[in-house]
Amino acid sequence: FKMNQSFSLSTSMGGNMSQTTGIYSNFTSYKLSERINFSTGLHLIQSQNNLSYSLGPQMGIGYELGLEYKFRPNSIFSLQVINYSNSPILYRNFSAFNVP
């Protein structure tokens, strides 16, 4: 069993738009056997931008689940479920799942 926690703060600017996002993450990993690993990630996200239609800070949650099975030392089956649909991040095409 391993557990890691992290906090990140980022700001992006472009044109007349800026966005600041803070993310608190909790990662856990369970080694169920020599061949099976189970991992989770939970992210509490708060974002704020300067868009005129924004109602101030927005909060959301993202999560990740992963299962890895080793057939052989060089053969691995990996299944990941990632959900950031309830987060205020404008561009959600990233995964912090592989961060230790």
QUIKATA-V432544 format. One record per helix or strand of 2 or more residues. SS is the DSSP state (a for helix, b for strand). FROM is the first residue (numbers start at 1). LEN is the number of residues. Records with the same first field share a line. If there is no record, write none. Layout:
# QUIKATA-V432544
SS=FROM-LEN, FROM-LEN
This chain:
# QUIKATA-V432544
b=2-13, 17-15, 36-14, 58-15, 75-12
